[in-house]
Amino acid sequence: MFSDNKPRQKDVETHWTMKHGETHYGYKSHISINRKHKVIRKYAITSAEVHDSQIFKELLDENNNNGSI
């Protein structure tokens, strides 16, 4: 499939995705913040093709909820 050097240079954990007709390759940062104090409470880094809804529940913090999202 690849020469011996190609797998060492390729990031095998990231993937391609298409959004609004544009191609994206790489990683995506998902964050949960405290709006009042502007502090990041939780974060997750995924490959580009992961939709925000797939990581949403993981980022929710029950101790940081004012009733609106």
Gaussian input, Z-matrix of N, CA and C with variables (Angstrom, degrees):
# hf/3-21g

backbone

0 1
 N
 C     1     B1
 C     2     B2     1     A1
 N     3     B3     2     A2     1     D1
 C     4     B4     3     A3     2     D2
 C     5     B5     4     A4     3     D3
 N     6     B6     5     A5     4     D4
 C     7     B7     6     A6     5     D5
 C     8     B8     7     A7     6     D6
 N     9     B9     8     A8     7     D7
 C    10    B10     9     A9     8     D8
 C    11    B11    10    A10     9     D9
 N    12    B12    11    A11    10    D10
 C    13    B13    12    A12    11    D11
 C    14    B14    13    A13    12    D12
 N    15    B15    14    A14    13    D13
 C    16    B16    15    A15    14    D14
 C    17    B17    16    A16    15    D15
 N    18    B18    17    A17    16    D16
 C    19    B19    18    A18    17    D17
 C    20    B20    19    A19    18    D18
 N    21    B21    20    A20    19    D19
 C    22    B22    21    A21    20    D20
 C    23    B23    22    A22    21    D21
 N    24    B24    23    A23    22    D22
 C    25    B25    24    A24    23    D23
 C    26    B26    25    A25    24    D24
 N    27    B27    26    A26    25    D25
 C    28    B28    27    A27    26    D26
 C    29    B29    28    A28    27    D27
 N    30    B30    29    A29    28    D28
 C    31    B31    30    A30    29    D29
 C    32    B32    31    A31    30    D30
 N    33    B33    32    A32    31    D31
 C    34    B34    33    A33    32    D32
 C    35    B35    34    A34    33    D33
 N    36    B36    35    A35    34    D34
 C    37    B37    36    A36    35    D35
 C    38    B38    37    A37    36    D36
 N    39    B39    38    A38    37    D37
 C    40    B40    39    A39    38    D38
 C    41    B41    40    A40    39    D39
 N    42    B42    41    A41    40    D40
 C    43    B43    42    A42    41    D41
 C    44    B44    43    A43    42    D42
 N    45    B45    44    A44    43    D43
 C    46    B46    45    A45    44    D44
 C    47    B47    46    A46    45    D45
 N    48    B48    47    A47    46    D46
 C    49    B49    48    A48    47    D47
 C    50    B50    49    A49    48    D48
 N    51    B51    50    A50    49    D49
 C    52    B52    51    A51    50    D50
 C    53    B53    52    A52    51    D51
 N    54    B54    53    A53    52    D52
 C    55    B55    54    A54    53    D53
 C    56    B56    55    A55    54    D54
 N    57    B57    56    A56    55    D55
 C    58    B58    57    A57    56    D56
 C    59    B59    58    A58    57    D57
 N    60    B60    59    A59    58    D58
 C    61    B61    60    A60    59    D59
 C    62    B62    61    A61    60    D60
 N    63    B63    62    A62    61    D61
 C    64    B64    63    A63    62    D62
 C    65    B65    64    A64    63    D63
 N    66    B66    65    A65    64    D64
 C    67    B67    66    A66    65    D65
 C    68    B68    67    A67    66    D66
 N    69    B69    68    A68    67    D67
 C    70    B70    69    A69    68    D68
 C    71    B71    70    A70    69    D69
 N    72    B72    71    A71    70    D70
 C    73    B73    72    A72    71    D71
 C    74    B74    73    A73    72    D72
 N    75    B75    74    A74    73    D73
 C    76    B76    75    A75    74    D74
 C    77    B77    76    A76    75    D75
 N    78    B78    77    A77    76    D76
 C    79    B79    78    A78    77    D77
 C    80    B80    79    A79    78    D78
 N    81    B81    80    A80    79    D79
 C    82    B82    81    A81    80    D80
 C    83    B83    82    A82    81    D81
 N    84    B84    83    A83    82    D82
 C    85    B85    84    A84    83    D83
 C    86    B86    85    A85    84    D84
 N    87    B87    86    A86    85    D85
 C    88    B88    87    A87    86    D86
 C    89    B89    88    A88    87    D87
 N    90    B90    89    A89    88    D88
 C    91    B91    90    A90    89    D89
 C    92    B92    91    A91    90    D90
 N    93    B93    92    A92    91    D91
 C    94    B94    93    A93    92    D92
 C    95    B95    94    A94    93    D93
 N    96    B96    95    A95    94    D94
 C    97    B97    96    A96    95    D95
 C    98    B98    97    A97    96    D96
 N    99    B99    98    A98    97    D97
 C   100   B100    99    A99    98    D98
 C   101   B101   100   A100    99    D99
 N   102   B102   101   A101   100   D100
 C   103   B103   102   A102   101   D101
 C   104   B104   103   A103   102   D102
 N   105   B105   104   A104   103   D103
 C   106   B106   105   A105   104   D104
 C   107   B107   106   A106   105   D105
 N   108   B108   107   A107   106   D106
 C   109   B109   108   A108   107   D107
 C   110   B110   109   A109   108   D108
 N   111   B111   110   A110   109   D109
 C   112   B112   111   A111   110   D110
 C   113   B113   112   A112   111   D111
 N   114   B114   113   A113   112   D112
 C   115   B115   114   A114   113   D113
 C   116   B116   115   A115   114   D114
 N   117   B117   116   A116   115   D115
 C   118   B118   117   A117   116   D116
 C   119   B119   118   A118   117   D117
 N   120   B120   119   A119   118   D118
 C   121   B121   120   A120   119   D119
 C   122   B122   121   A121   120   D120
 N   123   B123   122   A122   121   D121
 C   124   B124   123   A123   122   D122
 C   125   B125   124   A124   123   D123
 N   126   B126   125   A125   124   D124
 C   127   B127   126   A126   125   D125
 C   128   B128   127   A127   126   D126
 N   129   B129   128   A128   127   D127
 C   130   B130   129   A129   128   D128
 C   131   B131   130   A130   129   D129
 N   132   B132   131   A131   130   D130
 C   133   B133   132   A132   131   D131
 C   134   B134   133   A133   132   D132
 N   135   B135   134   A134   133   D133
 C   136   B136   135   A135   134   D134
 C   137   B137   136   A136   135   D135
 N   138   B138   137   A137   136   D136
 C   139   B139   138   A138   137   D137
 C   140   B140   139   A139   138   D138
 N   141   B141   140   A140   139   D139
 C   142   B142   141   A141   140   D140
 C   143   B143   142   A142   141   D141
 N   144   B144   143   A143   142   D142
 C   145   B145   144   A144   143   D143
 C   146   B146   145   A145   144   D144
 N   147   B147   146   A146   145   D145
 C   148   B148   147   A147   146   D146
 C   149   B149   148   A148   147   D147
 N   150   B150   149   A149   148   D148
 C   151   B151   150   A150   149   D149
 C   152   B152   151   A151   150   D150
 N   153   B153   152   A152   151   D151
 C   154   B154   153   A153   152   D152
 C   155   B155   154   A154   153   D153
 N   156   B156   155   A155   154   D154
 C   157   B157   156   A156   155   D155
 C   158   B158   157   A157   156   D156
 N   159   B159   158   A158   157   D157
 C   160   B160   159   A159   158   D158
 C   161   B161   160   A160   159   D159
 N   162   B162   161   A161   160   D160
 C   163   B163   162   A162   161   D161
 C   164   B164   163   A163   162   D162
 N   165   B165   164   A164   163   D163
 C   166   B166   165   A165   164   D164
 C   167   B167   166   A166   165   D165
 N   168   B168   167   A167   166   D166
 C   169   B169   168   A168   167   D167
 C   170   B170   169   A169   168   D168
 N   171   B171   170   A170   169   D169
 C   172   B172   171   A171   170   D170
 C   173   B173   172   A172   171   D171
 N   174   B174   173   A173   172   D172
 C   175   B175   174   A174   173   D173
 C   176   B176   175   A175   174   D174
 N   177   B177   176   A176   175   D175
 C   178   B178   177   A177   176   D176
 C   179   B179   178   A178   177   D177
 N   180   B180   179   A179   178   D178
 C   181   B181   180   A180   179   D179
 C   182   B182   181   A181   180   D180
 N   183   B183   182   A182   181   D181
 C   184   B184   183   A183   182   D182
 C   185   B185   184   A184   183   D183
 N   186   B186   185   A185   184   D184
 C   187   B187   186   A186   185   D185
 C   188   B188   187   A187   186   D186
 N   189   B189   188   A188   187   D187
 C   190   B190   189   A189   188   D188
 C   191   B191   190   A190   189   D189
 N   192   B192   191   A191   190   D190
 C   193   B193   192   A192   191   D191
 C   194   B194   193   A193   192   D192
 N   195   B195   194   A194   193   D193
 C   196   B196   195   A195   194   D194
 C   197   B197   196   A196   195   D195
 N   198   B198   197   A197   196   D196
 C   199   B199   198   A198   197   D197
 C   200   B200   199   A199   198   D198
 N   201   B201   200   A200   199   D199
 C   202   B202   201   A201   200   D200
 C   203   B203   202   A202   201   D201
 N   204   B204   203   A203   202   D202
 C   205   B205   204   A204   203   D203
 C   206   B206   205   A205   204   D204

   B1=1.4460
   B2=1.5325
   B3=1.3435
   B4=1.4583
   B5=1.5167
   B6=1.3359
   B7=1.4595
   B8=1.5305
   B9=1.3123
   B10=1.4691
   B11=1.5233
   B12=1.3286
   B13=1.4603
   B14=1.5185
   B15=1.3212
   B16=1.4668
   B17=1.5339
   B18=1.3512
   B19=1.4753
   B20=1.5225
   B21=1.3172
   B22=1.4716
   B23=1.5268
   B24=1.3238
   B25=1.4546
   B26=1.5272
   B27=1.2978
   B28=1.4646
   B29=1.5216
   B30=1.3168
   B31=1.4617
   B32=1.5228
   B33=1.3167
   B34=1.4615
   B35=1.5312
   B36=1.3236
   B37=1.4628
   B38=1.5284
   B39=1.3040
   B40=1.4538
   B41=1.5286
   B42=1.3205
   B43=1.4541
   B44=1.5232
   B45=1.3329
   B46=1.4595
   B47=1.5218
   B48=1.3268
   B49=1.4560
   B50=1.5246
   B51=1.3089
   B52=1.4624
   B53=1.5249
   B54=1.3321
   B55=1.4626
   B56=1.5180
   B57=1.3200
   B58=1.4718
   B59=1.5288
   B60=1.3206
   B61=1.4558
   B62=1.5195
   B63=1.3407
   B64=1.4600
   B65=1.5174
   B66=1.3197
   B67=1.4521
   B68=1.5235
   B69=1.3351
   B70=1.4661
   B71=1.5209
   B72=1.3096
   B73=1.4586
   B74=1.5157
   B75=1.3058
   B76=1.4528
   B77=1.5033
   B78=1.3106
   B79=1.4590
   B80=1.5188
   B81=1.3134
   B82=1.4614
   B83=1.5311
   B84=1.3214
   B85=1.4630
   B86=1.5191
   B87=1.3198
   B88=1.4636
   B89=1.5269
   B90=1.3201
   B91=1.4649
   B92=1.5228
   B93=1.3188
   B94=1.4550
   B95=1.5257
   B96=1.3388
   B97=1.4565
   B98=1.5184
   B99=1.2973
   B100=1.4551
   B101=1.5262
   B102=1.3408
   B103=1.4687
   B104=1.5221
   B105=1.3107
   B106=1.4576
   B107=1.5334
   B108=1.3326
   B109=1.4666
   B110=1.5273
   B111=1.3566
   B112=1.4693
   B113=1.5335
   B114=1.3236
   B115=1.4584
   B116=1.5317
   B117=1.3128
   B118=1.4590
   B119=1.5277
   B120=1.3356
   B121=1.4708
   B122=1.5253
   B123=1.3320
   B124=1.4627
   B125=1.5170
   B126=1.3288
   B127=1.4594
   B128=1.5205
   B129=1.3111
   B130=1.4632
   B131=1.5192
   B132=1.3088
   B133=1.4611
   B134=1.5250
   B135=1.3315
   B136=1.4590
   B137=1.5227
   B138=1.3233
   B139=1.4565
   B140=1.5326
   B141=1.3114
   B142=1.4656
   B143=1.5231
   B144=1.3288
   B145=1.4663
   B146=1.5336
   B147=1.3212
   B148=1.4654
   B149=1.5284
   B150=1.3192
   B151=1.4678
   B152=1.5316
   B153=1.3237
   B154=1.4710
   B155=1.5225
   B156=1.3224
   B157=1.4587
   B158=1.5240
   B159=1.3304
   B160=1.4616
   B161=1.5164
   B162=1.3092
   B163=1.4597
   B164=1.5322
   B165=1.3399
   B166=1.4631
   B167=1.5302
   B168=1.3181
   B169=1.4718
   B170=1.5253
   B171=1.3173
   B172=1.4678
   B173=1.5300
   B174=1.3213
   B175=1.4641
   B176=1.5244
   B177=1.3153
   B178=1.4619
   B179=1.5277
   B180=1.2995
   B181=1.4542
   B182=1.5286
   B183=1.3095
   B184=1.4733
   B185=1.5185
   B186=1.3342
   B187=1.4620
   B188=1.5369
   B189=1.3014
   B190=1.4665
   B191=1.5267
   B192=1.3077
   B193=1.4546
   B194=1.5087
   B195=1.3327
   B196=1.4526
   B197=1.5276
   B198=1.3365
   B199=1.4505
   B200=1.5021
   B201=1.3245
   B202=1.4688
   B203=1.5183
   B204=1.3277
   B205=1.4710
   B206=1.4998
   A1=110.50
   A2=118.72
   A3=122.58
   A4=109.29
   A5=116.23
   A6=119.30
   A7=107.07
   A8=117.09
   A9=120.93
   A10=113.12
   A11=118.53
   A12=121.73
   A13=114.34
   A14=118.51
   A15=122.44
   A16=112.77
   A17=120.30
   A18=118.68
   A19=113.66
   A20=118.01
   A21=120.82
   A22=111.48
   A23=117.03
   A24=121.18
   A25=112.84
   A26=117.45
   A27=121.85
   A28=109.48
   A29=116.81
   A30=121.59
   A31=107.60
   A32=117.39
   A33=121.68
   A34=112.77
   A35=118.87
   A36=121.51
   A37=113.11
   A38=118.20
   A39=121.26
   A40=110.10
   A41=116.38
   A42=120.87
   A43=110.71
   A44=115.42
   A45=123.12
   A46=109.91
   A47=116.24
   A48=121.65
   A49=108.43
   A50=116.60
   A51=121.04
   A52=108.69
   A53=115.57
   A54=121.26
   A55=108.06
   A56=116.18
   A57=122.49
   A58=111.78
   A59=116.45
   A60=121.33
   A61=115.22
   A62=117.77
   A63=121.58
   A64=109.54
   A65=116.01
   A66=121.77
   A67=109.25
   A68=116.43
   A69=122.18
   A70=109.02
   A71=116.23
   A72=122.61
   A73=107.70
   A74=117.22
   A75=118.89
   A76=112.72
   A77=114.75
   A78=122.37
   A79=110.46
   A80=114.71
   A81=121.68
   A82=107.55
   A83=116.25
   A84=121.74
   A85=109.21
   A86=116.61
   A87=123.16
   A88=105.49
   A89=117.10
   A90=119.10
   A91=111.41
   A92=114.97
   A93=123.35
   A94=105.94
   A95=116.56
   A96=119.48
   A97=111.40
   A98=115.41
   A99=123.42
   A100=104.98
   A101=116.39
   A102=119.69
   A103=112.47
   A104=117.54
   A105=120.23
   A106=111.42
   A107=116.30
   A108=120.45
   A109=113.42
   A110=117.33
   A111=122.81
   A112=111.72
   A113=116.31
   A114=122.10
   A115=108.89
   A116=116.99
   A117=121.10
   A118=108.02
   A119=115.99
   A120=121.23
   A121=111.99
   A122=116.81
   A123=122.45
   A124=108.45
   A125=116.01
   A126=119.63
   A127=109.49
   A128=114.97
   A129=121.77
   A130=107.14
   A131=115.82
   A132=122.30
   A133=106.89
   A134=116.14
   A135=121.42
   A136=108.95
   A137=116.00
   A138=118.59
   A139=108.22
   A140=116.70
   A141=122.57
   A142=114.07
   A143=118.41
   A144=119.14
   A145=113.73
   A146=118.85
   A147=121.31
   A148=109.81
   A149=115.90
   A150=120.97
   A151=109.46
   A152=116.07
   A153=121.11
   A154=112.33
   A155=117.77
   A156=120.47
   A157=112.23
   A158=118.11
   A159=120.53
   A160=112.77
   A161=118.07
   A162=122.11
   A163=111.64
   A164=116.47
   A165=122.69
   A166=113.79
   A167=117.11
   A168=120.00
   A169=112.43
   A170=116.72
   A171=120.67
   A172=111.05
   A173=116.82
   A174=121.00
   A175=114.10
   A176=117.54
   A177=119.58
   A178=110.46
   A179=116.05
   A180=121.88
   A181=107.74
   A182=117.42
   A183=121.39
   A184=112.23
   A185=117.40
   A186=121.12
   A187=112.65
   A188=116.46
   A189=121.21
   A190=108.94
   A191=116.85
   A192=120.29
   A193=109.45
   A194=116.26
   A195=119.77
   A196=111.89
   A197=115.94
   A198=120.20
   A199=114.24
   A200=117.66
   A201=120.00
   A202=108.90
   A203=113.97
   A204=119.24
   A205=108.51
   D1=-66.80
   D2=177.26
   D3=-110.00
   D4=158.22
   D5=170.39
   D6=-68.99
   D7=172.76
   D8=-177.59
   D9=-61.09
   D10=-31.80
   D11=-176.55
   D12=-85.94
   D13=-26.98
   D14=-174.85
   D15=-58.35
   D16=-47.60
   D17=-179.16
   D18=-62.34
   D19=-25.83
   D20=178.88
   D21=-73.42
   D22=-23.86
   D23=-176.65
   D24=-99.10
   D25=-11.82
   D26=-176.01
   D27=-100.17
   D28=134.88
   D29=175.41
   D30=-83.55
   D31=105.68
   D32=-174.57
   D33=-83.35
   D34=-4.99
   D35=-179.13
   D36=-93.97
   D37=-8.29
   D38=-179.64
   D39=-108.38
   D40=162.12
   D41=-174.49
   D42=-141.96
   D43=168.22
   D44=176.14
   D45=-88.46
   D46=150.00
   D47=172.31
   D48=-148.25
   D49=161.82
   D50=178.04
   D51=-123.10
   D52=131.99
   D53=178.89
   D54=-138.69
   D55=124.87
   D56=-179.56
   D57=52.38
   D58=39.90
   D59=177.12
   D60=79.12
   D61=1.08
   D62=179.14
   D63=-108.45
   D64=140.26
   D65=179.09
   D66=-90.45
   D67=134.43
   D68=178.84
   D69=-126.66
   D70=141.47
   D71=178.44
   D72=-133.89
   D73=131.68
   D74=176.48
   D75=138.28
   D76=-143.81
   D77=-176.04
   D78=-116.44
   D79=165.24
   D80=-179.66
   D81=-134.54
   D82=135.97
   D83=177.14
   D84=-99.63
   D85=132.72
   D86=175.85
   D87=-118.68
   D88=129.91
   D89=-178.56
   D90=-131.62
   D91=153.34
   D92=172.30
   D93=-121.84
   D94=124.99
   D95=-176.01
   D96=-120.80
   D97=159.55
   D98=169.05
   D99=-91.89
   D100=108.53
   D101=-174.36
   D102=-63.85
   D103=-35.74
   D104=-177.16
   D105=-65.94
   D106=-46.54
   D107=-175.25
   D108=-100.10
   D109=-3.72
   D110=178.20
   D111=58.98
   D112=43.74
   D113=-178.84
   D114=-115.71
   D115=135.03
   D116=175.50
   D117=-74.11
   D118=123.33
   D119=-178.84
   D120=-93.97
   D121=-42.44
   D122=179.85
   D123=-145.07
   D124=154.93
   D125=176.85
   D126=-149.37
   D127=160.93
   D128=175.39
   D129=-148.67
   D130=143.68
   D131=176.51
   D132=-117.86
   D133=126.09
   D134=-179.17
   D135=-130.36
   D136=169.68
   D137=173.41
   D138=-73.00
   D139=162.51
   D140=-169.08
   D141=-60.07
   D142=-28.39
   D143=-173.82
   D144=-80.01
   D145=-7.27
   D146=179.89
   D147=-75.14
   D148=124.76
   D149=-179.94
   D150=-77.51
   D151=148.25
   D152=-179.08
   D153=-55.70
   D154=-35.08
   D155=-177.85
   D156=-65.94
   D157=-22.61
   D158=-179.86
   D159=-75.40
   D160=-19.12
   D161=-176.95
   D162=-112.49
   D163=-4.93
   D164=-173.24
   D165=-55.57
   D166=-51.91
   D167=-177.05
   D168=-63.08
   D169=-33.79
   D170=179.28
   D171=-64.54
   D172=-30.49
   D173=-177.15
   D174=-88.55
   D175=-13.73
   D176=178.38
   D177=-66.33
   D178=137.58
   D179=179.07
   D180=-120.05
   D181=112.07
   D182=-177.10
   D183=-62.82
   D184=-24.78
   D185=179.76
   D186=-84.23
   D187=-4.18
   D188=-177.79
   D189=-127.58
   D190=60.27
   D191=-175.23
   D192=-132.97
   D193=120.83
   D194=177.10
   D195=-100.73
   D196=10.28
   D197=178.71
   D198=99.52
   D199=-12.70
   D200=177.00
   D201=-123.92
   D202=153.74
   D203=-179.97
   D204=-122.39

